[in-house]
Amino acid sequence: MVACYPGEARGRYLRHCDTGRGAALTAILYLNRGWSAEDGGQLRLYEEGFHNTQVRADVAPLAGRLLLFWATEECPHEVLPARRDRFAMTIWCRDSTVAGGDTP
């Protein structure tokens, strides 16, 4: 999936886990040249447990950065509001033994 989070609308993606996709691993490649901290749009990773509010890390969407994490309940995450257009390419590596993995 290639996604654009529009800066004009303060694009974001609310907290979620990637478990419903039948994925075992999430891979995100960022496509944003010249990104700065003031641009926002960080990927916020939380500590294990969907309702845990403790932040594990905020990852800036810098061009060429590849982020890999397990697509489980152990890794809730969200995209914080972006102040300029933010682009990312995401691939979910599926596993037929993961719940939902038997869908086409």
N, C-alpha and C positions, 0 to 999 in steps of 0.2 A: 504494500500500500504506500502510495506517495501522498503526503498530506501537506496542506498549507494552513497555518493558523494565522488569519489576517490580523495584522497589527492595528489597523484602524478600528477593528471591533474588539481589540484586546483579547484575541483568540486564546482559548485555553481548552484543556480536556480534564474534566473532573476526576477525582480519585477513583481508581478501579484496579482490578487484577485482570490478567489476561487468561484466566482459567477457562472462561466460556468459549474460547476459540479452539479448544482441543490442542493447545500448544504446549510444548515442553520448554521451549526457549524463545525469548524475544530478542531480536537483533534490530537496532535502530542506527541508521547512518544519517548524520546531520549534513545539511547542504547549505549552510549559512555563512557566506564570506563576510569578514569584517564584523562579526558579532561582538557586542560588548555587554558587560554586566547591566548597564542601563537599559538594554533592549529587553530584559526580562526573559520569559519563555523557557526557563530552566525546567528540566525534568526533575521532580522531587520524588525521591525514593524514601519510603517509610520503613521503620523497623517491622519485623514480622507481626502479623495479625491485622486484619482489615481495619479494625477500629483503633489501632495504635496510632497516636498522634506524634510519636517521637520520630524526628527526621533523621534518616540514615545519611542522606547526601542530596545536594542540589547539583545537577550536572548541566553545565552550559552547553547549548546546542551549536558548538563550534564546527565549522566546515571540516569535513573529513573525519570527524570523531565517530568511532563505532562503539556502541554501547551494547553489551550482552548481559541479560539477566534471566533467571529462571522465571517461567510464566506460571507461578504458583501463588497460593494465598500468602506465601512467605514474603512476597515482594509487591505490596500495594504501591501505586505510584500515580502521579498526576503531572500535567503540563501546566506550569504557572502562566499567568497572563503575559502575552507578548506585546511589546510596544512597536514592533515592526513585523512585517511578514516573516514567518518562520516556516522553514521547509524541512521535512524529514521523510526518510524512506524506511518503512518498517517491514520486517519479514518475521513471520511466526513459524518456527520449526516445529512441525507437528509430530505427535507420537500416538499411534493407534491405541496404546495402553492408557493414555490420559483420557479422563472423562470428556466426552464430546469429540474425541478423536476419530470416531467412526463415521463422521459426516463427510460428504463429498467436498 
